């Protein structure tokens, strides 16, 4: 049976803890782009503005306990809705 787990990471410590798995996943990608790598994501995490209207997160999907997908997100809310 296929088991999927989705976890949202939103702290620097959590992002750092993902590095070994992220690097392993990146090595397995057929067509690599620097923007998919851990170094790019951590640089963005450090450099993007952090305000009460922004959120930095990484969504991780594990298949049977193995990291299968990562989705780094930077969410910025503008104005009031």
N, C-alpha and C positions, 0 to 999 in steps of 0.2 A: 504494500500500500504506500502510495506517495504521500509524504507528509511535508506541508509547506508551513513555514513560520515567517511572519513579517514583524520586524522590530524597527522602531524609530529611535535613532541615536541623535541626541541633541546637546551633548556636552563635549568639550575638548578631550577629556579623559576617555570617553567612549570612542571618539574618533581615533585616538591614538591606539587604543586596544584593538581596533580593526585592522591595523597596518599589516600584520603577517598574512591574514586571510585575504585582504584587499590585493596585496602584491601577488599572491598565488593566483587569484582570480584573473588579475591583469595579465600575468604570464600566459594564461590559457586562452586569451582572446586572439582570434585569427588576425584581425586587422586592428592593430593597436593605434590609438591616438593618445598623445600626451595628456589631453584633457580628461581621459578616463582614469588616469593614475592617481595614486595616493598623494604624491607630491603636489600635483596641481590642486587637488581638493583641499589639502591642508594650507597651501598658500592662499587660496581664495578664502578659506575660513578665517585666516589671520587678517587678511587685508580688506575684506568687505566690511562696510559700516555695520556696527551693531547698535541698534536703538530699540526703543520700546515698540517700534513698528516693524521690526525685522526679525526673522527667525532663520537660523541655519540648522539644517537637519540632514541626516543621511538615512534613507530607508534601505534596510537590508532584508533580503529574502533568502531564506535557507531552505534547501530541499533535502529532506532526511538528515538534517543537521549540518549540511555542507553549504557554505556560502555560494549562492547561485546568481545573485543580482544585487547591484548597488545603485542607488539613485540619490545623488547629492542634490539638495534643494536649498535655494535662497529665496525666501518669501518676504516680500516687502508690501506692506499695506499703505496705500496712499489715500488721504481724505477719509471721511467718515461715511459709513453706509448704513 
